[in-house]
Amino acid sequence: MKYFVLIILCLFIGACALFPPNPTGFKKNLIETKYLTFSIWEKEGIQAKKPLRIYLEGDGNPNPSNMIALYYAQKDPSKNVVYVARPCQWTDDKICNEKPEIYREQRFHPEIMRETEEILLLIINKYQATSVELVGYDGGATVALNLAHRLPVKRIITIAGILDTESYTYTTNSTEMPDAENPADNLLALSQIPQIHYVGSEDKITPPKVAERFVRNMNAPKSAIVKKVSGVAHDNWKGIALDY
């Protein structure tokens, strides 16, 4: 009975930090920054001084209901894979209860970006990675694009990514994020990093036209393409293969 009540309570508060995913072949770590605690899953047997691929999860409230980034991290055939949950996901951070805006309207705030950058640098330095690829789903794509030019990133892959926060709030009629770092405001730096943007033809949240405009507005991008997948909406990517 207690187990049932706890599950119902989790559904109401949207947390359920007691029941995090436990992907096979990965080990979980909690890493603290100045203000936050991040949950990460590292693939067992990662080799140092090799290229590293880091997956960034999508938005949640605070936990994501459909963990697309984790799904692709598990499917990734390479050895050097790390999955990074977003702030307040799969943790019991007190600050997340006190300030839910951390994972809501301020989730792309410069301070949140700095905290996430710190985590990524710790991971990169831990393995002395020779190069890094960032793979982000939904809001994880926003984070990847915001931080890529600050890190030794050789390529960015986004899946149903929020590439323009202003366009996103308009399209979804959601709460505005006036302090958000917006990738669409930093196209010059991003144009030097190869990118693949996967979009679903039926996606109403991050429609293909936004990604197409994002790439089109770059000034002579080094390599940036949009791959539209027929019949896919925003959250039904499981079963769709990515090109690495």
PyMOL commands that set and color helices and strands:
alter all, ss='L'
color gray80, all
select helices_A, chain A and resi 2-13+68-75+94-98+100-103+110-127+139-150+165-172+183-185+187-190+208-216
alter helices_A, ss='H'
color red, helices_A
select strands_A, chain A and resi 26-32+37-43+52-56+81-84+132-137+153-159+195-200+224-229
alter strands_A, ss='S'
color yellow, strands_A
deselect
rebuild
show_as cartoon
